[in-house]
Amino acid sequence: MMLFDTFKELDRISSAFFSGLPESALSSAPVNLYREDDRYVVEADLPGFDPSSIDVSAEPGLLTIRADRDTSREDHGERWLVRERSSARVVRQLALGDEVDLDAIAADYRDGVLKITLPVRADALPRKVAVAVGSSAPAQQAIESAGAAEDVAGPKAVPAHSVAS
């Protein structure tokens, strides 16, 4: 049995869409995604990005992370010995389930890691079902009520195809 990985498929589609752009122009931030009690947590690596350049948006079914790092600047007579840090634009999209509470999403950026908390709606959380013990249980009352109704209605009819003894 093969499971469909929504996140991997969305990455594949977005990579195919953006494949025409130069490698340095657009990249993808590596993420961790896990569930913790009544919320999902996304952690995205965005080292070297100015927090003001990070944009997180959510709409039904989709979470989008965008960030820009601009390392270009006017030369002021410097003689570069090594210049490996480049400008970058990151776009990462993740599929969201219907159970995510879009109005309660929170994001925090610390030490190069963007942490997004996606709470699960209260009506989508698992519910505890009380199990009654004793003869006053609703199921037992229903069985007793059904038996009493048979007594009032009289004996059961014998189907025509049955052989009565």
C-alpha positions as a Python dict, from the first residue, in 0.01 Angstrom:
ca = {
    (1, 'M'): (0, 0, 0),
    (2, 'M'): (150, 332, -105),
    (3, 'L'): (62, 644, 96),
    (4, 'F'): (24, 981, -71),
    (5, 'D'): (260, 1238, 83),
    (6, 'T'): (88, 1573, 31),
    (7, 'F'): (388, 1777, 143),
    (8, 'K'): (635, 1595, -83),
    (9, 'E'): (399, 1620, -381),
    (10, 'L'): (346, 1993, -326),
    (11, 'D'): (725, 2042, -312),
    (12, 'R'): (764, 1846, -635),
    (13, 'I'): (501, 2057, -811),
    (14, 'S'): (642, 2388, -686),
    (15, 'S'): (996, 2279, -782),
    (16, 'A'): (879, 2195, -1133),
    (17, 'F'): (700, 2530, -1156),
    (18, 'F'): (1000, 2733, -1042),
    (19, 'S'): (1264, 2524, -1223),
    (20, 'G'): (1314, 2795, -1486),
    (21, 'L'): (1452, 3037, -1227),
    (22, 'P'): (1823, 3050, -1145),
    (23, 'E'): (1925, 2840, -843),
    (24, 'S'): (2035, 3147, -646),
    (25, 'A'): (1712, 3334, -718),
    (26, 'L'): (1476, 3093, -545),
    (27, 'S'): (1539, 2823, -294),
    (28, 'S'): (1340, 2613, -51),
    (29, 'A'): (1378, 2625, 324),
    (30, 'P'): (1415, 2284, 490),
    (31, 'V'): (1131, 2221, 735),
    (32, 'N'): (1032, 1992, 1018),
    (33, 'L'): (661, 1931, 1068),
    (34, 'Y'): (517, 1751, 1368),
    (35, 'R'): (201, 1728, 1577),
    (36, 'E'): (219, 1820, 1944),
    (37, 'D'): (-106, 1757, 2137),
    (38, 'D'): (-368, 1994, 1991),
    (39, 'R'): (-146, 2170, 1735),
    (40, 'Y'): (88, 2120, 1444),
    (41, 'V'): (431, 2282, 1450),
    (42, 'V'): (638, 2382, 1147),
    (43, 'E'): (1005, 2470, 1194),
    (44, 'A'): (1175, 2623, 890),
    (45, 'D'): (1545, 2701, 862),
    (46, 'L'): (1592, 3060, 747),
    (47, 'P'): (1943, 3155, 860),
    (48, 'G'): (2063, 3502, 773),
    (49, 'F'): (1718, 3637, 684),
    (50, 'D'): (1602, 3968, 826),
    (51, 'P'): (1285, 3899, 1031),
    (52, 'S'): (1112, 4192, 857),
    (53, 'S'): (1154, 4013, 522),
    (54, 'I'): (971, 3700, 639),
    (55, 'D'): (608, 3668, 534),
    (56, 'V'): (380, 3389, 655),
    (57, 'S'): (30, 3363, 511),
    (58, 'A'): (-243, 3106, 553),
    (59, 'E'): (-556, 3042, 355),
    (60, 'P'): (-788, 2743, 354),
    (61, 'G'): (-574, 2444, 259),
    (62, 'L'): (-241, 2628, 217),
    (63, 'L'): (38, 2775, 431),
    (64, 'T'): (294, 2991, 250),
    (65, 'I'): (633, 3102, 382),
    (66, 'R'): (828, 3369, 192),
    (67, 'A'): (1156, 3535, 285),
    (68, 'D'): (1416, 3750, 110),
    (69, 'R'): (1785, 3792, 186),
    (70, 'D'): (1956, 4075, 2),
    (71, 'T'): (2333, 4065, 28),
    (72, 'S'): (2393, 4292, -268),
    (73, 'R'): (2505, 4636, -180),
    (74, 'E'): (2688, 4916, -341),
    (75, 'D'): (3061, 4874, -350),
    (76, 'H'): (3236, 5139, -145),
    (77, 'G'): (3584, 5062, -262),
    (78, 'E'): (3608, 4721, -90),
    (79, 'R'): (3830, 4456, -239),
    (80, 'W'): (3646, 4133, -193),
    (81, 'L'): (3865, 3836, -104),
    (82, 'V'): (3577, 3588, -71),
    (83, 'R'): (3215, 3655, -150),
    (84, 'E'): (3008, 3338, -110),
    (85, 'R'): (2694, 3471, 54),
    (86, 'S'): (2436, 3543, -209),
    (87, 'S'): (2097, 3702, -216),
    (88, 'A'): (1814, 3454, -189),
    (89, 'R'): (1439, 3431, -206),
    (90, 'V'): (1269, 3143, -30),
    (91, 'V'): (917, 3028, -99),
    (92, 'R'): (778, 2722, 76),
    (93, 'Q'): (418, 2607, 62),
    (94, 'L'): (259, 2337, 275),
    (95, 'A'): (-87, 2187, 242),
    (96, 'L'): (-309, 2242, 544),
    (97, 'G'): (-589, 2017, 661),
    (98, 'D'): (-939, 2146, 731),
    (99, 'E'): (-887, 2102, 1105),
    (100, 'V'): (-634, 2390, 1134),
    (101, 'D'): (-767, 2706, 1303),
    (102, 'L'): (-649, 2973, 1056),
    (103, 'D'): (-732, 3259, 1295),
    (104, 'A'): (-505, 3126, 1572),
    (105, 'I'): (-182, 3061, 1376),
    (106, 'A'): (127, 3213, 1539),
    (107, 'A'): (487, 3251, 1416),
    (108, 'D'): (814, 3320, 1595),
    (109, 'Y'): (1162, 3372, 1445),
    (110, 'R'): (1462, 3298, 1666),
    (111, 'D'): (1823, 3198, 1592),
    (112, 'G'): (1755, 3152, 1221),
    (113, 'V'): (1457, 2920, 1273),
    (114, 'L'): (1099, 3020, 1196),
    (115, 'K'): (855, 2833, 1420),
    (116, 'I'): (490, 2835, 1314),
    (117, 'T'): (222, 2698, 1546),
    (118, 'L'): (-94, 2573, 1377),
    (119, 'P'): (-363, 2503, 1639),
    (120, 'V'): (-628, 2241, 1565),
    (121, 'R'): (-986, 2375, 1583),
    (122, 'A'): (-1163, 2274, 1904),
    (123, 'D'): (-1445, 2107, 1710),
    (124, 'A'): (-1189, 1892, 1523),
    (125, 'L'): (-1020, 1755, 1837),
    (126, 'P'): (-1092, 1400, 1952),
    (127, 'R'): (-1367, 1378, 2211),
    (128, 'K'): (-1393, 1155, 2514),
    (129, 'V'): (-1706, 942, 2526),
    (130, 'A'): (-1834, 853, 2872),
    (131, 'V'): (-1901, 484, 2924),
    (132, 'A'): (-2186, 419, 3166),
    (133, 'V'): (-2167, 118, 3395),
    (134, 'G'): (-2475, -64, 3522),
    (135, 'S'): (-2831, -130, 3406),
    (136, 'S'): (-2905, 241, 3367),
    (137, 'A'): (-2682, 257, 3060),
    (138, 'P'): (-2859, 404, 2754),
    (139, 'A'): (-2787, 93, 2546),
    (140, 'Q'): (-2937, -135, 2812),
    (141, 'Q'): (-3244, 91, 2841),
    (142, 'A'): (-3292, 75, 2464),
    (143, 'I'): (-3280, -307, 2471),
    (144, 'E'): (-3527, -319, 2759),
    (145, 'S'): (-3760, -71, 2580),
    (146, 'A'): (-3750, -280, 2262),
    (147, 'G'): (-3841, -595, 2459),
    (148, 'A'): (-4133, -419, 2629),
    (149, 'A'): (-4264, -300, 2291),
    (150, 'E'): (-4265, -661, 2164),
    (151, 'D'): (-4468, -775, 2465),
    (152, 'V'): (-4730, -507, 2400),
    (153, 'A'): (-4743, -574, 2025),
    (154, 'G'): (-4798, -943, 2073),
    (155, 'P'): (-4605, -1244, 1946),
    (156, 'K'): (-4380, -1212, 1645),
    (157, 'A'): (-4523, -1324, 1313),
    (158, 'V'): (-4368, -1635, 1163),
    (159, 'P'): (-4230, -1574, 812),
    (160, 'A'): (-4416, -1759, 536),
    (161, 'H'): (-4108, -1949, 431),
    (162, 'S'): (-4039, -2080, 783),
    (163, 'V'): (-4158, -2413, 911),
    (164, 'A'): (-4343, -2371, 1239),
    (165, 'S'): (-4287, -2647, 1491),
}
